[in-house]
Amino acid sequence: QVQLVESGGGLVQAGDSLRLSCTISGRTSGRHVTAWFRRAPGKEREFVSAISRDGDNTYYSDSVQGRFTISRDNSANTVYLTMNSLKPEDTAVYYCAARGGAITIVHKTSASYSYWGRGTQVTVSS
C-alpha cells in the first residue's frame, strides 16, 4: 500500500507564498507520477499541477501557470508545490495524488490517480 501525507498549508495574505509538501511512503520506491489537485468551497475538485516520475516534465493549470512550481526530491520521496503570488481564489483544500508506481504517463484527470492524501488547507485572505 502507498500512503501520501500533505503538509505546509496555512493562512496567508494575498501576495504571500507557501510551499506544500507531499511525502510518499509505504511499499513504494516513491517514484510515482504525482499531481496536486484542489477543491475550493462549493466547487468541484480541479487539477493544479503534475510532475513526471523523474521530475523532468511538469504540467500546470492555466490558473496557476507562472505562479506555482512543482518539484520533487526522489531521495526523500517528497513532491513539493511552491506557491507564489497567492490570490484569494487559491483558497482550497490541496490534495496530493499519485499514479501506480510503474505508470509513466502524466494525466490531469483525478480518476487517473490511485493514491490520495487527506489534504491540507490553504486560505488566502485579501
C-alpha positions, 0 to 999 in steps of 0.5 A: 500500500502507498500512503501520501501525507500533505503538509505546509498549508496555512493562512496567508495574505494575498501576495504571500507564498507557501510551499506544500509538501507531499511525502510518499511512503509505504511499499513504494520506491516513491517514484510515482507520477504525482499531481496536486489537485484542489477543491475550493468551497462549493466547487468541484475538485480541479487539477493544479499541477503534475510532475513526471516520475523523474521530475523532468516534465511538469504540467500546470493549470492555466490558473496557476501557470507562472505562479506555482512550481512543482518539484520533487526530491526522489531521495526523500520521496517528497513532491513539493508545490511552491506557491507564489503570488497567492490570490484569494481564489487559491483558497482550497483544500490541496490534495496530493495524488499519485499514479501506480508506481510503474505508470509513466504517463502524466494525466490531469484527470483525478480518476487517473490517480490511485493514491490520495492524501487527506489534504491540507488547507490553504486560505488566502485572505485579501 
